[in-house]
Amino acid sequence: IAARLLRGAGSPTARLYLVRTLLGRLRVGASEATVLAALGRARLALELRLPIGDAPEPRAAREAELRVRTAFRRLPNLPLLCDALLADGLESLDERTQPRHAVPVQPMLHSAVASVDEALVRLKGAAARSEFKYDGERVQLHVRRRRADGADAHAGV
């Protein structure tokens, strides 16, 4: 199919855009960060019922952008993220964008602390899991198992 499309492209420029489109590297200036920021701001403006063209308060806009970026790191799938934003908005975004089977989460940066005590203070009593930091490659393995009753049991490893 791709070969037929390339042969049918009328000019070198058309072939270039076709190849970039197929490779997902169109380079139209809309980076992932730009798209996520725009989604956060747009949903916030919708929730605040702002007139078209009015911008939300900068602090609230940054918070909305952060929520959307964090949700996208857990569930890096734009259609699913947009569905969650349209369904319930920013408030329930954390609930609707939990990791799912066969959708890898994106790496997240850590926040450095000086001691275990400082880490516990930052957690504010929340449950957490930690691991040693190893340099090198990591793999996410998604396993689908059948339970004794025949239902699927998903496990991310």
C-alpha positions as CSV (number, residue, x, y, z in Angstrom):
1,I,0.0,0.0,0.0
2,A,2.8,2.4,1.0
3,A,4.6,1.7,-2.3
4,R,1.5,2.5,-4.3
5,L,0.9,5.7,-2.4
6,L,4.5,6.8,-3.0
7,R,4.3,6.0,-6.7
8,G,1.1,7.9,-6.9
9,A,2.4,11.0,-5.1
10,G,2.8,13.7,-7.7
11,S,5.8,15.6,-6.4
12,P,8.9,15.1,-4.2
13,T,7.3,17.3,-1.6
14,A,4.1,15.1,-1.6
15,R,6.3,12.0,-1.2
16,L,8.2,13.7,1.7
17,Y,4.9,14.5,3.5
18,L,3.6,11.0,2.9
19,V,6.7,9.4,4.4
20,R,6.7,11.7,7.4
21,T,3.0,11.0,7.9
22,L,3.6,7.3,7.8
23,L,6.5,7.5,10.2
24,G,4.6,9.8,12.6
25,R,7.1,12.6,12.1
26,L,5.2,15.2,10.2
27,R,6.8,18.1,12.1
28,V,4.0,20.6,11.9
29,G,5.2,22.3,15.1
30,A,2.7,20.7,17.5
31,S,4.8,18.9,20.1
32,E,3.3,16.5,22.6
33,A,3.8,19.1,25.3
34,T,2.0,21.7,23.3
35,V,-1.0,19.4,22.7
36,L,-1.2,18.3,26.3
37,A,-1.0,21.9,27.6
38,A,-3.8,22.9,25.1
39,L,-6.0,20.1,26.2
40,G,-5.6,21.1,29.9
41,R,-6.3,24.7,29.2
42,A,-9.3,24.0,26.9
43,R,-10.9,21.7,29.4
44,L,-10.4,24.2,32.2
45,A,-11.9,27.0,30.0
46,L,-14.9,24.7,29.3
47,E,-15.4,23.9,33.0
48,L,-15.2,27.6,33.9
49,R,-17.5,28.5,31.1
50,L,-15.2,31.1,29.8
51,P,-16.1,32.9,26.6
52,I,-14.2,31.8,23.5
53,G,-10.9,33.7,23.4
54,D,-10.7,34.3,27.2
55,A,-7.8,32.6,28.9
56,P,-8.0,31.0,32.4
57,E,-6.0,32.4,35.3
58,P,-2.3,31.4,34.8
59,R,-2.1,29.5,38.0
60,A,-5.2,27.5,37.3
61,A,-4.0,26.9,33.8
62,R,-0.7,25.5,35.0
63,E,-2.5,23.2,37.4
64,A,-4.8,21.9,34.6
65,E,-1.8,21.4,32.3
66,L,0.0,19.4,35.1
67,R,-3.0,17.2,35.6
68,V,-3.3,16.4,31.9
69,R,0.5,15.7,31.6
70,T,0.5,13.5,34.7
71,A,-2.6,11.6,33.4
72,F,-0.9,11.1,30.0
73,R,2.2,9.7,31.6
74,R,0.1,7.0,33.3
75,L,-2.0,6.4,30.2
76,P,-0.2,7.6,27.1
77,N,-3.0,7.3,24.6
78,L,-4.5,10.6,23.3
79,P,-7.9,9.2,22.3
80,L,-8.4,7.7,25.8
81,L,-7.1,10.8,27.5
82,C,-9.6,13.0,25.4
83,D,-12.4,10.6,26.2
84,A,-11.6,11.0,29.9
85,L,-11.5,14.8,29.6
86,L,-14.8,14.9,27.8
87,A,-16.6,12.5,30.1
88,D,-15.9,13.9,33.5
89,G,-13.3,16.7,33.2
90,L,-10.3,17.5,35.2
91,E,-11.6,16.4,38.6
92,S,-11.9,12.7,37.8
93,L,-9.0,12.5,35.4
94,D,-6.9,10.6,37.9
95,E,-9.5,7.9,38.2
96,R,-10.2,7.6,34.5
97,T,-6.6,7.4,33.4
98,Q,-5.3,4.6,35.5
99,P,-2.8,2.3,33.8
100,R,-4.4,-0.3,31.6
101,H,-3.4,-3.7,30.3
102,A,-1.1,-3.4,27.2
103,V,-0.7,0.4,27.4
104,P,2.8,1.1,28.7
105,V,3.1,3.9,31.2
106,Q,5.7,6.6,30.4
107,P,8.8,7.2,32.6
108,M,8.2,9.8,35.3
109,L,10.9,11.9,36.9
110,H,11.5,11.5,40.6
111,S,11.8,14.1,43.3
112,A,15.1,13.8,45.1
113,V,15.1,13.8,48.9
114,A,17.9,13.8,51.4
115,S,16.6,11.0,53.6
116,V,13.9,8.4,54.1
117,D,12.3,10.6,56.8
118,E,11.9,13.4,54.3
119,A,10.3,11.0,51.7
120,L,7.8,9.9,54.3
121,V,6.9,13.5,55.2
122,R,6.3,14.2,51.5
123,L,4.1,11.1,51.2
124,K,1.8,12.5,53.9
125,G,0.8,9.0,55.0
126,A,-0.1,7.8,51.5
127,A,0.7,4.2,50.5
128,A,3.7,3.9,48.2
129,R,6.0,1.5,46.6
130,S,9.7,2.1,46.0
131,E,12.5,0.3,44.2
132,F,16.2,0.6,43.8
133,K,17.4,2.9,41.1
134,Y,19.3,1.0,38.5
135,D,21.0,2.5,35.5
136,G,20.2,0.8,32.2
137,E,17.3,-0.5,30.3
138,R,13.9,-1.3,31.8
139,V,11.1,-3.4,30.4
140,Q,7.3,-3.3,31.1
141,L,5.8,-6.7,30.7
142,H,2.0,-7.0,30.5
143,V,0.6,-10.5,31.3
144,R,-2.9,-11.7,30.7
145,R,-3.9,-14.8,32.7
146,R,-7.1,-16.7,33.0
147,R,-8.4,-17.2,36.5
148,A,-9.9,-20.5,37.6
149,D,-13.4,-19.1,36.9
150,G,-12.4,-18.3,33.3
151,A,-12.2,-14.5,33.8
152,D,-9.2,-12.5,32.7
153,A,-6.7,-11.5,35.4
154,H,-4.4,-8.7,34.3
155,A,-1.1,-8.1,35.9
156,G,1.5,-5.5,35.0
157,V,5.0,-6.7,35.9
